[in-house]
Amino acid sequence: MEYSEIEELLNRYLEGETTLEEEALLREYFSHSALSPKHLEMQEMFRYYADANHAAAAPFDITDELSAVIECEWKKETRNRFRHAFAWAGSAAAVLAISFGIYHYLNTSEATVKDTFKDPRMAYLETKRALLLVSNTMNRNTASLKYLAKVDESFNHIKKITEIDKVVNSVKNKLR
């Protein structure tokens, strides 16, 4: 095939006016490795089309698509059908739980404090003894806290030293 024929076929191909036989001739021509530098770009294009034809997509199967759509719709319908039943069941469970809680609250008797002593004087003496025990325990444990006053006093001295340090630093900064 001559160069002028190839150019003419290529121009007609790019215009979309070639027949299938002419396109087959062009594919055969561009499949060879020895081409003019002007046709190297077109060789890449024809090679791409040849590779794309070999890696064609799998045939489309409408039954799989329809099955998937039907199954999806069935799941939606089933989910919506039971949604109302679940809402009613949840509401009934909440009402039962609240009713049980109210019933349990109303039927429990309050804990009443019963007198342990029949004689008021004995109750007074026992209360006094318990309060003295609490007082002694607190006095004994707070005795060790007297050292905290000294610690607090030390912190006050540190605060004064900190204030003096701030004043000294501000004077240094002004002198610079």
Secondary structure, 3 states (H helix, E strand, C coil): CCHHHHHHHHHHHHHCCCCHHHHHHHHHHHCCCCCCHHHHHHHHHHHHHHHHHHCCCCCCCHHHHHHHHHHHHHHHHHHHHHHHHHHHHHHHHHHHHHHHHHHHHHHCCCCCCCCCCCCHHHHHHHHHHHHHHHHHHHHHHHHHHHHHHHHHHHHHHHHHHHHHHHHHHHHHHHHC
